[in-house]
Amino acid sequence: MNGTTTSTVLVEPLENTLNSSKRLDSSLLSLSSKQSSSNISKAYKQASSLFLTRRLPEALSALEPVITIQRADINVETEDDIPDANSALVATASRNTRIKVWSLYLTLLNAIVELGPQDGKNTFGSKEWKTLVAKARDASIWEEVVQAGYGGIEGNVDAEVVINLATLLLTHSPSQTTNQQRLESYLSSSSSQPDLSLSSHSNSTDTPRDLNSRIKILELYTLHVLPRTNEWQYARDFINMSEVLDDERRDAFLSALQTLQDEQSRDDDNDDREAQILREKDEQLEEEEKRRANDAKARASEQPQPRGRDEKGHHRRSKSERDYGIESSPRRQPDSAVPPTGRKKSPHSRRSHFSPTSRAAAAPSKRSTNSAKGNKTGVYKRSAAFLLELQRRLTFLAHSMSKNPMALMKLILFLVGLVMTFSRRDVRERVRRITGGAWDKVKGTVGMGVKVSYI
């Protein structure tokens, strides 16, 4: 009897000690949870205020402790007893707070990327700015959010956070392949989850808010992401097989998808047409350059001989004239050398005296004829080149007007304004006085020049 009483007395203090330790652990956890919620709220408010005043580095620094994975400092026996030990502090917050924090972080990251290289490097430094930009461009931000905020479970991500992630990648990621894969993974994992309405991470479509978020995700996936990857038919099939969309929304989605595809086709046709017009213009310019080069060569070959060659020929002719005995004044023969009756010149001597002169007189006339023919041909070719250039200018003007009709409207308005200006009598009188004074000055200048030249 005494032994039984002694064992009962020993067991009861042991049970009381275990219960008290459990109550102490739960109180510590509840206290830690309250402190965490308070810290998250303070960090969110501080980061929001800094973001609104465009102090982006300070806002990021205030928000980073909440969204970065850190080990919880709680005195428990094993790490398994710590809730969300491998998640960031924001994972312990309520759903609304969690959505607000991640939405602010993604909005802040979008503003950092939109700073541009120069302002971004000046604000954050080159290395840090490139690291932040890489998160949005290579889609690594999605994995960061899943690991830090939701314990690595893709389907637990809140729908509003998924919408912000997809929008960020649509705006800044050059390739939408990763965005497509992430959305497909989220849709498949979230649809396969059981309906746990009491869970804080439930993504079911039981409430109107969840349904609207789900429809928004489907809109981003089918009307924005899949068209960027040229998956038009797959997007159409996905809309037809979706169980979330009713008939009205399904028809609206299909109509919007067809409109987007038609616009894409028109843009592609316009791009092809502009590229073809540019190629045709380049070909025309090349042909014009070749034609001008050929015309220049033809004109160079048809030009008369230079003056230096004519002077050399004239010099040779003057030497030959001296050789043949042509002089400016005939020499008088002495009476004693030849009698007067014997001074008759033979026909041979007359030919020898005058034949070089006749050749010299005939050569310039031949050269002048060739020069006239060459000048006439050159005038024709220059006229043809001028007309061709005028035609090319008019064709280019017509293309420019058809491509930019506002320029034609501006020219017409300018001409109408000019006509209306000169329709006023005072303006005409003023212009007439100005032009008359200028003309009188020109006539006076020309008259003085004529008088000086005459003197």
C-alpha positions, 0 to 999 in steps of 0.5 A: 500500500505504501509502495503504491502511494509512493509511485503515484506521488512520483508520477504526478509531479513528472506529468505536471512538469511535462505539461508545464514545459509544453505550456511554456513552449507554446507560450514562447511560440505564441510570444514569438509569433506576436513579435514576428507579426509586429516586426513584419508590420513595422518593416512593411510600413517603414518600407512603404513610406520609403518607397513612396518617397523614392528612397529605394535603397532604404526601402529594400534594406528595411524589407530584406530582414522580413523576406530573407531566410533566417534561423529562428532563435527559440530554445526548443529541443529539436529543429523540427519543433520550429515552425517554418524553420527553412522559411523567411519571417514573412511566412509566419504572417497572415495571408493579407500581410504576406500578400502585402509584403511580397507585392511591395517587394515585387513592386520595389524590384520593378522600380529598381529595374526601371531606373536604367543602367546609369541611375541604377548603378549610381543608386545601388552600385554596379554589382548590386544593381545587376544582381537585382535586375537579373532576378527579374530577367532570368526569373530567379525571383520566382524561386526566391519567393517560393523558397523564402515565403512558402517553404518551397511548395509551389502550390502554396503561393498566394494567387495575388503573388503569382499574378504579380510575379507573372506580370513582372516577368512579362515586363522585364524577362526577354524570354517567356519560357520560364514564366510559362513553365512556372505558371503551368507548375503552379496551376497543376500543383494548386489544382491537385491540392485538397480543399482545406478551407481552414488552411492559411495557404489554401488556393481553392476557388471556393470564395469569389476572391479566389475565383477572380484570382484564378481567372486573372492567372488564366488570363495572364497565361493564355492571353499574354504568356502563351502568345509571346511564345507563339503557342496560339493553338495551345492557348485556344485548347487550354481555354476550351478545356478550362473548368474555371471559366464559364461559357461567357468568359470562355467566349470572351477569352477566345475572342480576345485571343483571336484579336491578338493573333490578327494584330500580330499577323498585321504587325508581321505583314507591316514589318515584312512590307517595310523591309521589302520597301527598304530593300527596293530603295537600297537596290534603286540607290545602287542602280543609280550609283552604277548609272552615274558611274557609267555616265561619268566614264562616258562623259570622260571618254567623250570630252575634247582633248586638253588645251596643252595638247592643242598648244603642242600641236600649234607649236609644231605647226609654227615650227613647220611653217618656219621650216617651209619658209612662211614668214610674216613679210616676204623678202625682197630679192636683189635685182642682181640675183635674178632678172625680172623676166625670170621671177616667175614661180612654178606651180610646184613652188606655189604648192610648197608655200601654201599647202602647210597653211591650208592644212593648219587652217583645216585642222581647227575647223575639224576640231571645232566640229568634233568639239561641238558634237561632244558638247551636244552629246554631253548636254543630252546626257546631262539633261537625261541625268537631271530628268532621272534624278528628278524622277527619283526625287519625285518617287521618293517624295511620293513614298514619303508622303504615303508613309507619312501623310501628316507631312503633306498636310503640314505642307498644304497648311503652310501654303494656305497660310502663305496665301492668306498672308499675301492676300492682305494688302498691307503685307503685299505693300510692305513686300513690294517696298522691300523688294523694290528697294533691293532691286534699286540697290542691285540696279545701282550696283550694276550701273556703277560696275558698267561705268567703271568697266567702260572707263 
